Every structure is written in C-alpha cells, then in structure tokens.
Amino acid sequence: MSLWVIVPVKPLRRSKSKLTNVLSEDERAVLNLNMYENTLKALKDISIPHQVLVVSKDSSVLSLARSYKTKTLQEDGEGGLNLALKKSIQVIKAYSAQSVLILPADLPFITKEDIEGVMNYVEDKPFVLISPDRKMNGTNLLFMSPPDLIDFSFGPGSFERHVRQAQSQNVHIEVRKFDGVELDIDSPEDFELFQKLMSYESKNQYLQI
C-alpha cells in the first residue's frame, strides 16, 4: 500500500495570529518552526514505508522539508488550507498513492509512536480514521483510503463535518484519540495549557533556536 503523509504548514511569521497578545512575532515564528521541525523529525524516525509531501507558501518551510528528503508543493493564491490539500491529493495520486495521512504541523507533543499508531491501522475496504482535538471540535489527524475519499473541511467544527462526510459515503469510520495529538496551539488558552504541560526549561527551548 502506497502511504503518503501530507504536512500543511502556514507561513511561519504569519501563523498563530491569535497569540499576538501573549507572544511576539519572533516568538510565534520560532514556536511554529520548532513544532514543524519536531513533526519532520518524528516522520523521519518512522520505519513504516511512507512518503511525505509538505505544502506551504513559505519558501523557508519548503527548504527545510527538502533537507529532510521530503517532497514539497508550493502553495499559491488565497484558496486556503482545504484547497491546498485538494491540490496535494492530485499530486500524490500521480504517484499512485493508496492512502493519505493529513498531519498538521502545530501539534507540539506529536510523537513517532502516535503517527505509527495511525499508520498501522489497516482495513481491506475504504475507511476514514479521525483523531480530534481535545475539545472534539477540530480534526488533528485525518487518515483515509483512498486518499480522495472525502472532501477536506478543516477549520472550526471540522471533526463533525469530516465524520458526516464519511457517513455520507457509507464507509468505515474510526475515531481514535492520542495523548500527543489532542493539543494544537491555536489560542491563548491552548498556549496556556501547553505551558502547564511543559517544564520551564523545555518550554523555553520551544521558544528558542
């Protein structure tokens, strides 16, 4: 089975605008970079056969991805995340992809074991595996086969929308929660929880390069 991982990454200096009251632009950029590189490192350590496609508007993001021997796609226009993912699916289908894992780059506690726990899921029929955020609102991991089984609907409330789309296709749906996947940093509240879960030294390392 040809498994692909798509990692969408927003421009490092423009992402996490909701954190402007708690972090400077430089601090947000460093936080974004460290979460992204943590994701690339976790993927690099995985022995399960897979290929990675990083999609972003940010040339520095794509350059770092290539240093990890991953494929890249330059996002253009103002179509947003869901359109960028749709274009990414067209790319991996050209490589005969049979399944896809959408892995956001803003999960600070994501681990190799979390990703492998998803990749090891196997069905002999079309399926969708969803790992929601801690509020059961957003979608933090989306794994499916075939890769164009449902339309992408990321954004607030995406967990329920993705479940409904899978139900409308009458395919098997699996919902799984992973400790390292539940927290994504989108709001000051998320960042406050991140701080509580991190030790002081580790937190400062996340905000430094």
N, C-alpha and C positions, 0 to 999 in steps of 0.2 A: 504494500500500500504506500503510495507516494504522499507523504505527510509534509505539509508546509505550515510554517508559523509566520503570521503577518504581524509586525510590530508597528503600529501607527504612532508617530511622535510629532507633537506640535513644536513650533519654533521655541527653542529653549528660553529665550529672553521675553517672549510674549505670552507664554503659558502661565497658568495659575494666577490670573489677574485678580481673583477673589482673595488672594493672600496679600494684596498690596498694603493692608493696614498692619500686617504682622511681619512681613519680610520685604527687604529692599529688592529692586530689580536684579541686582547682582546675586543676592542670596537665593532668589527664586530660580535664577538661571543655573546656579550651582546645584541646588536641590534637584532640579529637573535632570541635569546631566548625570548626577550620581544615581538617581533612580533608574535612568535609562541604561547606564553602563552596568549596573547591577543586574538588569534584565539580560543584557548581552552576555555577561559572564555566566549566568545561570544556564542560558541556552547552549553556550559553548561546552559546558561540562556534561551535557546530556549525551548518553551513548545511544539512545534510541535514534534510528535513522530519520533525519528530517532536514529540511532546508528552511532558511529564514529569508524573509523579504521585509526590509524596513522601508516604510513610506513616510515622507516628510517634505515640507517646504524648505527646511533648514539645511543648507549645504554642509554645515559642520556636523549635523546629526548623520547625514549620509556618509560623510568622510569617515567618521568613527565606525560606522557599520561596516564599511569596506575593510577597515583594519581588522575586523573580526571575521573576515571572509564571508560576509553575507551579501546577498543581492539587494539592490536598492531601487527605489522608484521615486523620482522627483515629482512631488505633488504640485500641481499648478492651479491657478484660478481660485475662486472663492466658494467652491462647491461644498466644502466641509468634510467632516470625517466619513460620513456614510458613503458619499460619492467616491472619496479616495479609496475606501475599502472595496467598493464595487469595481473600480478600475484595477485594483490589486488582484482581485479574483480573476479578472480576464488575463492578467499576466501569468499567474500560476497555472491556470488551465492550459495555457500554451505549453507548459512543462508537464502536462498530464497529471496534475495534482488530483488526488482522490479524496483528500480530507484536508481541513484547514483549522488551525487554532488561531483565533484573534487574541493577541496578548498585549494589552495596553502597557505603556512604559512608565506608569505612575503608581506602581504597586511597590512601596518601599520594602516590604517584607517577603516578596516573592522568592521562592527557593527552587532549586533544581528538583527537589522532591515533589513540590506542588505541581510543577509542569509535567513531570513524569507521571504523576497520578492521573493527569488528564490524558496524556498521550497513550497510556496503557489501556485506556478504555476501548474496547473493540465490540462492534456489532456487525452482523452479517447483512444488515439492512440499513436503509437511511436513518440517521439519528441526529439529534442535537443534544449536546451536553452544555449546560449553562452553570456558571458559578457566579452568584450575585454578590453585590456588596453587602456590607454589614447591616444595611437598612432594608435589604430585599427590594431595592429600588432600581439601582443601576446594574449593568452587566459588566463584570470584571474579567471573566473569561468566557469565550464562546468557541466551542469545538463542534464541528459538524462534518458530515459526509453524506452526499457530495458537497463540495465547497460552495456551491451556489444554491444550496437547498432553500434558504430563506433570504429575504432582503434584510439588509442591515438597518437597524433603527436605534443606534446608540444615542445617548442623551438621557435626561431625567425621565424615569419611568420605563427605561428600555428593557428591564428584566421581564416585566409583564408583557410588553409588546413582542419580545422575542418568543416567549412561551406561546402566546396566542398565534403567532405566525407558524410556529412548528405544529401546533394543534390543527391549524387550518390545512396543513399539508398531510395530516394524519400519519406522522412519523413518530418514532420512539423519542421521548424526551426524558433526559436525566438531569436532575438538579443536584449539584454537589457543592458543599462549602469546604473551603480550605483555610486554615488559620492564616497563611501568608498571603491570601488573596482578598480577604474581606475588606481591608482598608486601602482605599485610594485617597490621595490627598487632593481634595477639590476646594475645601472651605476652611476657614479659620478653626472651626470645630474639629475637622479632620486633623488639622495640623496640631491642635492641642492634644488630641488623643495620641498622635504619633509621638509627640514629645514625652507623654507619660509612659509610653511603652518602650521608649529608648532610654538607655542610660545617658547620663550627661555627656560622657566622652564620645559615645557613639553618635549621639545627636549632633555634636559639634563637627564630627568627621563628615557627616552627611551634608553639612553646610560649608565645607571647605574643600579645596582642591590643592 
